[in-house]
Amino acid sequence: MAKITAKEVEQVARLARLALSEVEREQMTVQLDAILAYMETLNRLDTSAVEATTTVIPMVSVMRDDEVRPSLSQEEALANAPDRADEFFRVPRIIED
């Protein structure tokens, strides 16, 4: 017995903005039903002893730790600015009225 109906497939197709032919709808119903059946199989497995993972590849952070260091003064930061307005960089306007 199908777990997903043709009407549900039509709803999913509409949400995904897909125009499915009748044959495609039937194929999608069979395929989605198979996916849901497989998910039921997976849900029956006991995974209580399995550690949660986010990736199967060991990840190492390549970022350095943040360190407080002296930064440029405002005058040094603005020294090579092509255009400035007082203590600020002047940039072209990108938002129109």
PyMOL commands that set and color helices and strands:
alter all, ss='L'
color gray80, all
select helices_A, chain A and resi 6-15+22-43+74-78
alter helices_A, ss='H'
color red, helices_A
select strands_A, chain A and resi 84-85+88-89
alter strands_A, ss='S'
color yellow, strands_A
deselect
rebuild
show_as cartoon
